[in-house]
């Protein structure tokens, strides 16, 4: 469905995307993740034809000219871009008209899609008066008005509450089961876990790409989870053979060499410092652990 070969995009002296190659198969949910400024939005804009690459080639639905296949792709940008002073249904009608549908077809398809996105009861509400989650559902509905084969979403749930995020992803799963290929960028690792394939992007390059399960298997360290109330853990454990310590709320993930068990050393150090209330156990890595590792490796 999508193939990028050595794609580069420069803005003056800044290289936003650097010789990037990737392939997206039909019927997948492809997740693109990475820190702010990694180049995720630039990649989506180039694939959809909004922006031209400086070098390299992009093939979308069998064509290297995005204009030829634009009627077969949908796009939800990072920023809500519909009309706030129009109602939900009025926005849908405008989008339908832009795609050349007649009024009868627009009303029929609009009603179907608003029911699918649970927005039908709010069809007469102004878009400006919708919640953040409902605005994203409206953007999703607008992007579906022409039944695209490939759907691009650029961080569609950023700033949306957890319940709306879950509902949004349930809709994406339903669309995918119906055969739609989905390409989504996201800052949330729990959403990345829901993708068929995930690509980690850092400093304009893909540094890892595989299924979530195989990506987690590639994590090179042993991982301990330490639950403790102390905020001075990094200082307290500085002399222990720990490669990295990352905070996750009141938990800390301690990365160590795969053949090293530091549990006894950590417990002895905590007790010597007067910290007696803690829980420590070995855990499997999450995508967030891998993301932190890959991002840190890029910075190094």
N, C-alpha and C positions, 0 to 999 in steps of 0.2 A: 504493500500500500504506500509506503514512504521509504525512500532511500536517499541518504545524504552521503556524498563522497567528497572528503577533504574540503568541507565548506568553511570558509573564512569570512568574517565580517569585521572591517576596521572602521573606526570613527576617528579620522585624523591619525594621530600617533597611537591611539588606543586600539588594541585588538580585543574585541568583545567575544568573538568566537574564533577559535584557532584550529584549523585543519580538522574539523569534526566530521566523523563518519558514523552513521548508525542506520539500522534497518528496522522498520516496524511492520510486522506481519498482519495480515487481515484477521479481524475478529479479536484482536487483543485489546487490553487496556494498558497503554504504555505510559509509565510515570517518569517525569523528568524532575529530579530534585537537586538541590544545591543551595549554597548560601546566597544572600543578596548580592547582586552584581556578578553572578557566575555566568550569565549570558542566556538564561532560560527563555526570557521573553523575546530576545533577539532571534533565537532559534525558531520559535513559533511564528514570529512575524515573517521570517524568511520562507518557511515552508508554505505558509498561506499566501505568499505573494505580496504581502504588504511592504516588504523590504527586499531589495536585491542583495545577494551575497557579493562580497568583493572578489571572491574566487571560489572554485569548486562547483559541484553540480547537485541539483535537487530534483528528484523524480517523485511526483505525487500522482497516484492513481494512473501510472503509466505514462505521464506526460511531464516534460521538463518546463512546460509553460503553465503556471498556476491559473492564468486567466481562462484557459480552456476547460478546467475542471472546477471552477469556483462554485458552480451550481450544485456540486456534489459534496461540498465541505461546509461545516458549520463552525462558528468561532464565537467563543465567549471571552472577551478581553478582561484584563485584570480590574479595570475600572468600569463601574456601571455606566453604560453609554446610551441608554434609552431616554425617553422624554419624560421628565418628572412631572410636567404639567398636563400630561395626558393620562387617561385611565389605562388599566392593564389591558383591556380589550382594544382600546384605540391604538396602543403600541403594537399589539399583535396584528391589527389590520394594516397598519403602515408597513410593517415588515413583510406581510403577505403580499401587499400590492407591489412592493419593490421587487419581489420575485416573480411578478407577472400573473399571479393567481386572480381569478375572478371573485366577485364579492361572495357568491354562494360557497365557493370552495374555501375562501378565507374563513368564513363563519363556521363552516363544518370542521375544518382542520384546527382552527383556533380553539373551538369548544373542546375538541378531543385532547389537544395538547395542554390546555389549562386544567382539564380534569386530571390528566396524567400527572401534572406538577402540583396538584391540590390548590390551584389558584382560582378555579372557577367561581367559588363563592365571593371572591374579591375582584371580579372582572370590572366592576364599576368604580373601584378605588383608584385615586391618583397614585401614580408610581412613586412620587415623592413621599407619600404617606405609608409606604410599605416598610416593614422591618428590613434589616440587612439581609437576612436569610431569604425573605420573600422576594427582594430585589434580584437576588442571584437566581432564584427559581424563574422569575420573569425573563431574565437574560437567557436562561436555559431554554425556556419555552420559545423565545424569539429565534434562537439558533436552530430550533427543530422544525420551523415552519415549512421548510422545503425538503424535509426528510433526508438529511445528508448521509453519505456513506462513511465519511470520516468526520469526527467531531473534535475540535481543538478547544481546550479550556485552560486559561492562564490563571493559576492560583484562584480558582472560582470560589473557594470557601474561606479565604482570608478575612478575619474579623467577624466571621459568622459563628453563632452560638453552637455548642456541641450537638444539640438535638437537630438543628437545621442542617448541620454538616452531615449527620448520619442519614437524614432523609434525602439529602442531595445525592449522596453516594448510593443509596438504594435505587434512586432513579437512574443513575449511570449504569448500575449493574443490570437493570431491566433493559435499558437500551442496548447494552453489550450482548445480552442474551438473545436479543432480536436480530443480532448480526452487525451492529454498528461498531466500527473501530474507533477507539477513543484515545486521544493523546492529551495528557493532562500534566501540567506542572503544579507542584504543591510543596509548601514548606513543612507539611505535617507528615511525620514518619508513620503514624498509624494509617494515614491514607495511602502512603506508598506501599504498605503491607497488602493493600487490597488490589494492587495492580498485578497484571500478568507478568510484566517485565518492568524493571526499574533501571534507569540510568542515572548515576551520580555525576553531576557536572560541577567543575571547580575551575575558576580562572579561564573560562572559555573552552575547556576540554572535557571530554567524557573520561572519567578516571575508573569507572567500573560500570558494567552493564550485564544484568542477568535476572533471573527470577528472584523474588525476595528470599526464598529458602536457600538458594545457592549462594546468594550474596552473604547471608548470615554465616553460612558455612565457611566462607573465605576470611572471616575475621581472624586475625593471626594470634590473638592473645587468649589467655585464660582470664575469666572475669569473675570477680567477687562483688556481691552486693552487700554494702554495709549500711545498716540503718542506725543512726545515732543522732542525738540532739546537738552535739558539739559543732560549732562553726569553724573550728580551728583544725580540722582533720588533715588538710594538706600539710600544715606545719608539724602536727604531731607525728605524722607518718613519713616525714621526709627521709628518715634513715632506713626505712623498710625497702626491700627490693621490689618496689612498685614502679611500673613504667609510666602510668598515667592515672589521674584521679579526676572524675567528672561528677558534678553534683546533679542530682535528679530530685529536687524537693528536699526532703529530709533523708534521702538515700544518697549514697555515693557508690559509683561503680569504679572498682579498682582493677586496672588492667595489669597483668603480670605475664612473664614469660610462660609459654604453654607447659613447660616441664617444671614449673616452680609453684609450690604451695606456700603462700605467705600467711595463711590463716593464723598459725600459732604466733608468728612474729607480730602481727597486727594486734592480736588480743593482748599479748604481753605489753606492748607499747601503750595501748589504751589503759590498761589497768595501772601501769606505772604512772600514768598521767592523772589517775583518779577518775577515769571514765569507766564506770562499771555497768551502765545501762546501754546495751547495744545488741544488735543481732547481725551476724555475718554468715553468708552462705554463698556457695558457687551457683552461678546462673548462666543460662545460654545467652549469647549476645542478641541484641535487638538491632533493627536497622538504624536506630538512632545512635547506638554505639559505633556502628560501622561508619555512619555519616560523620561523627565527631572525629573518628580516626582518619578518614580520608581527607576531610577538610584541614585537619591539623598537619597531615603529611604534605598537603599542597602549600600551606603557609611556611613549613620548614624548608 
